[in-house]
Amino acid sequence: MTCTVSTVRFDDDSMWLELSDGRVLGVPLRAYFPLANAYSECSPECRMNMHHR
């Protein structure tokens, strides 16, 4: 089964990933340090690297 990220959005505390199978994952920004200090207007410009390991 393959699942992909269909939408990424941000609020003040979390990054939200909507998956192709309908699940929604919330990741606290403090768990990903570069985003924790990002300006709110910069966060939507972030790109996901699907090949990072």
N, C-alpha and C positions, 0 to 999 in steps of 0.2 A: 504494500500500500504506500503510495506516494502522497505526501502532504506538503503544500507550499504555503508561503505567507502571501496573502492576498492584499492586506492593508496594514500599514503601520501608522499609529498615531501616538501623540504624546499629550500628557497633562503635566501638571506641576511636579508630580512625584513618580510617574511611571511611564514606561513605554508599553504600548498595547499592540499585540500582534494578532490579527484576525487570520485564521488558517482556512485553507480551502475546504476542510472537512467540517467547518462551522465552529470549531473551538476558538476561544479567545484566551490568549495568555497575557498576563500582566507581569512586567519585569520592573522592579523598583530601580529608578535611575541610579541610586547609590550603589547598586550592584555592578553598574557599568560606569566606571569613574569618568571617562571622557564626556559622557552625556550629563553627568551629575552637575557639572559646572558650565554647561552650554547655555548660551542665551536662549530664551524661549523662541525668538524669531529664527534662530539657527537650527534648532532641533529638527524641524520638518525637512531641512536640506540634507540630513544624514542619509547615507546609503548603506544598505545591508550588503555585506560581502558574503555571498553564498558559498564561496570556495575557501573561506578561512577555516583552518583547522587548529 
